[in-house]
Amino acid sequence: MQVSQSNPELTFERPLTTVDLAIFSVADDALRVLLVQRLNAENEPCPGAWALPGGFVDVEHDKDLEQCALRKLKEKTGVHAPYLEQVGSWGNAIRDPRGWSATHVYLALLGEAVEPLPGGNAQDARWWPIDGARVKERLAFDHAELLKAAVLRLRNKVEYTSLPAFFMPSEFTLTELQRVFEIVLERTLEKKAFRTRILATDLVQEVPRMKEGHSRPAQLYQLKHRRRPVFFSRTFSPRG
């Protein structure tokens, strides 16, 4: 913990302050999250365990929490996410064996599962499929709770926003877009109702190309706005 040296009145210990990232992508017909494996060393808490990528706030370089999250995202993936959102904050005296700590959790959506970058305090990094709201691996610290909160935030917002569109490539068909919605929501959607909703919003626009395949050619679309989601007037019902 840190003790203030510049202000003698602030002699109390300060908590460890970190940012953790739930970085999501859709690949191989599954919602996936990027996890890092902590160093397997005696002086490391949770040695060898898998965890959400993140790290300590750098007070000299991070002007705010979002900048810290963006820095950590770039370090782990080498790219900027088209969508980043703060999920919440967690803090107590027992979540980290090194002392009282507080972490600020962000979710990030990537259009493709990029190859993770090595380095830092991680000995490995991989994309893991989401099973329900967790992965089939015990996570370090309280990161299973943090991941569950991020997955639930994502799924809840997908009910009334276009967030899955941030997983899409530059051009796509409506069938491909619907499938990504279904992967995130973990349920099927009625085709006609989905298309009606998408085309009635300011979300997509046609491009002058068709996608050729085994069946008849399909119209290709692109997002009108790649930096912000579209909000729907009503949620998706369980039947679409």
C-alpha positions in Angstrom: 0.0 0.0 0.0 1.0 3.6 -0.5 1.4 6.3 2.1 1.4 10.0 1.0 4.8 11.7 1.2 3.6 15.1 -0.1 0.9 15.7 2.4 1.7 14.9 6.1 -2.0 14.9 6.9 -2.6 11.9 4.6 -0.7 9.4 6.7 -3.2 6.6 6.3 -2.4 3.7 3.9 -4.0 3.9 0.5 -5.5 0.8 -1.3 -4.0 -0.8 -4.3 -5.8 0.5 -7.4 -6.1 -1.5 -10.5 -8.1 -1.7 -13.8 -9.2 -5.1 -15.1 -10.5 -5.8 -18.6 -13.1 -8.3 -19.8 -12.1 -8.3 -23.5 -14.7 -10.1 -25.6 -14.8 -11.4 -29.2 -16.9 -13.8 -31.2 -15.0 -16.6 -33.0 -15.7 -20.2 -33.9 -19.4 -19.7 -33.2 -18.8 -18.8 -29.5 -18.5 -15.7 -27.3 -14.9 -15.6 -26.1 -12.9 -13.7 -23.4 -9.2 -13.0 -23.3 -7.5 -14.4 -20.2 -3.8 -14.2 -19.1 -1.9 -16.7 -17.1 -0.1 -15.2 -14.1 3.6 -15.9 -13.6 4.3 -19.1 -11.7 6.6 -17.5 -9.1 6.7 -17.6 -5.3 6.4 -13.9 -4.9 3.3 -13.7 -7.2 -0.2 -13.9 -5.8 -2.2 -16.7 -7.4 0.9 -18.1 -9.3 0.0 -19.8 -12.5 -3.7 -19.0 -12.3 -5.7 -17.5 -15.2 -7.1 -14.0 -14.8 -8.6 -11.0 -16.6 -5.8 -8.8 -18.1 -5.2 -5.6 -16.3 -2.8 -3.9 -13.9 -2.1 -1.0 -11.6 -3.1 2.6 -12.4 0.0 4.6 -13.4 -0.5 8.0 -11.9 2.2 9.5 -14.0 0.7 8.4 -17.4 -3.0 7.6 -16.8 -5.1 10.8 -16.6 -8.2 8.7 -15.7 -9.4 5.2 -15.4 -10.5 4.9 -19.0 -7.0 5.9 -20.2 -5.6 3.2 -18.0 -8.0 0.7 -19.5 -7.1 1.7 -23.0 -3.4 1.4 -22.2 -3.8 -2.1 -20.8 -6.0 -3.1 -23.8 -3.3 -1.9 -26.2 -0.6 -3.8 -24.3 -2.5 -7.0 -24.4 -4.0 -6.9 -27.9 -2.1 -4.2 -29.8 -5.4 -2.7 -31.1 -8.0 -0.2 -30.0 -11.4 -1.6 -29.2 -14.4 -0.1 -31.1 -16.3 -0.2 -27.9 -15.3 0.2 -24.2 -17.5 0.6 -21.2 -17.0 0.6 -17.5 -18.9 -2.2 -15.7 -18.3 -1.3 -12.1 -15.9 -1.2 -9.2 -15.0 -3.8 -6.6 -12.9 -3.3 -3.4 -12.2 -4.9 0.0 -9.5 -6.1 2.2 -9.4 -9.7 1.2 -9.8 -9.9 -2.7 -6.0 -9.5 -3.1 -3.5 -11.1 -0.6 -1.2 -8.1 -1.0 -3.6 -5.9 0.9 -6.7 -3.7 0.6 -7.4 -3.2 -3.1 -10.0 -1.7 -5.4 -10.4 -2.6 -9.1 -12.4 -0.9 -11.8 -13.7 -3.3 -14.4 -14.2 -2.4 -18.1 -15.6 -4.5 -20.9 -14.2 -4.2 -24.4 -15.5 -5.6 -27.7 -13.2 -6.6 -30.5 -14.2 -7.3 -34.1 -11.9 -10.3 -34.2 -10.0 -12.5 -31.8 -6.6 -11.0 -32.4 -3.5 -12.9 -31.3 -2.7 -11.8 -27.7 0.6 -10.0 -27.2 3.1 -11.6 -24.7 4.8 -9.7 -21.9 4.2 -8.0 -18.6 3.4 -10.2 -15.6 1.7 -12.9 -17.8 3.4 -16.1 -19.0 0.6 -17.0 -21.4 -2.6 -15.5 -22.9 -5.5 -17.2 -24.7 -9.1 -16.7 -25.8 -11.5 -18.8 -23.8 -15.1 -19.7 -24.7 -17.8 -18.4 -22.4 -20.0 -21.1 -20.9 -23.0 -19.5 -19.4 -21.4 -16.5 -17.7 -18.0 -18.2 -16.8 -15.1 -20.1 -18.3 -14.2 -23.7 -17.5 -11.2 -22.7 -15.5 -10.8 -21.4 -11.9 -9.8 -17.8 -12.1 -7.4 -15.8 -9.8 -8.6 -13.4 -7.1 -12.3 -12.6 -7.5 -12.1 -12.5 -11.3 -14.8 -15.1 -11.8 -17.2 -12.6 -10.2 -15.9 -9.8 -12.3 -16.2 -11.8 -15.5 -19.8 -12.8 -14.6 -20.7 -9.2 -14.1 -19.2 -8.2 -17.4 -21.0 -11.0 -19.3 -24.3 -10.1 -17.7 -23.9 -6.4 -18.5 -23.1 -7.3 -22.1 -26.1 -9.6 -22.5 -28.5 -7.2 -20.7 -27.5 -4.4 -23.1 -27.8 -6.6 -26.1 -31.5 -6.9 -25.4 -32.0 -3.3 -26.4 -28.9 -2.1 -28.2 -26.8 -3.0 -31.2 -23.6 -4.0 -29.2 -23.0 -7.3 -31.1 -22.5 -5.2 -34.3 -19.1 -4.2 -32.8 -18.0 -7.9 -33.3 -18.7 -7.7 -37.1 -16.2 -7.2 -39.9 -16.5 -4.2 -42.1 -19.1 -5.9 -44.4 -21.6 -8.6 -43.4 -25.0 -10.0 -44.2 -28.0 -9.7 -42.0 -27.9 -13.5 -41.4 -24.3 -13.2 -40.1 -25.3 -10.3 -37.8 -28.3 -12.2 -36.5 -26.1 -15.2 -35.7 -23.7 -13.0 -33.6 -26.7 -11.6 -31.7 -27.8 -15.2 -31.0 -24.4 -16.3 -29.8 -24.2 -13.5 -27.3 -27.8 -13.9 -26.1 -27.5 -17.7 -26.1 -30.8 -18.2 -27.8 -32.3 -18.1 -31.3 -34.1 -15.1 -32.7 -37.0 -15.0 -35.2 -35.5 -14.1 -38.6 -38.2 -11.8 -40.0 -38.6 -9.9 -36.7 -34.9 -9.4 -36.4 -34.5 -8.1 -39.9 -37.4 -5.7 -39.5 -35.9 -4.3 -36.4 -32.4 -3.9 -37.8 -33.6 -2.3 -41.0 -35.9 0.1 -39.2 -33.0 1.6 -37.2 -30.1 3.8 -38.1 -27.7 0.9 -37.8 -26.8 -0.4 -41.2 -26.6 0.6 -44.8 -26.3 -1.5 -48.0 -23.0 -1.7 -49.9 -23.0 -2.2 -53.6 -21.9 -5.8 -53.3 -23.4 -9.2 -52.8 -22.0 -12.1 -50.9 -21.7 -15.2 -53.1 -22.3 -18.6 -51.6 -23.8 -22.1 -52.1 -27.3 -20.5 -52.1 -28.5 -17.4 -53.7 -26.3 -14.2 -53.3 -27.0 -12.2 -50.1 -26.9 -8.4 -49.7 -23.9 -7.0 -47.9 -24.2 -4.3 -45.3 -22.0 -2.0 -43.2 -22.5 -0.1 -40.1 -23.4 3.6 -40.4 -21.7 4.5 -37.2 -18.8 2.3 -35.9 -18.1 4.2 -32.7 -21.5 4.2 -31.0 -24.3 1.7 -30.4 -27.9 2.1 -31.6 -30.7 1.8 -29.0 -33.8 -0.1 -29.9 -37.3 1.1 -29.0 -38.1 -2.2 -27.3 -36.2 -5.3 -26.1 -35.9 -8.6 -27.8 -38.5 -11.0 -26.5 -37.6 -14.7 -25.9 -39.3 -15.5 -29.1 -37.5 -12.8 -31.1 
